[in-house]
Amino acid sequence: MAHEITPRMTNPAYVLPGAAPAIQNLVKATRDGGVPESTLELVHLRASQINGCGFCVDYGAKSAKKNGVSDEKLFAVAAWREAPYFSDEERAALALAEAATRLADTSDAVPDDVWDAAADHYDEKQLAAIVLMVAVTNLFNRINVTVRQPAGVGL
């Protein structure tokens, strides 16, 4: 039995002129940071899972699959700490994504050990790409959850 979700309004990124291209330019910039596309996809998917954004989880899983993320990783990304499928670099990026997504959950939102682990694997340009990917994902999540953008449909 399918559960039908009806959006409250047209996605705000498409209501305000210039918003969608600006957001897409940020996404495009993350691709120029030297981080593997598959890692950025995992970061996007994990942040979207945390935020409960069905549209972004659905889209992110499909996009990750297209960009070479294995089924094992897709199925286990929510439990990446306990799964053997992730590299040390991916783990560092996922930990950073989780901390930067859960800012209000602790007084030390992005602890030094999380940052330092990411910095051990990524240079400044790559860290910038990961941080921007997390930020843009959180923007997408907040828009889509607020307007109830249904999963599995195009914008």
Secondary structure, 3 states (H helix, E strand, C coil): CCCCCCCCCCCHHHHCCCHHHHHHHHHHHHCCCCCCHHHHHHHHHHHHHHHCCHHHHHHHHHHHHHCCCCHHHHHHHHHCCCCCCCCHHHHHHHHHHHHHHCHHHCCCCCCHHHHHHHHHHCCHHHHHHHHHHHHHHHHHHHHHHHHCCCCCCCC
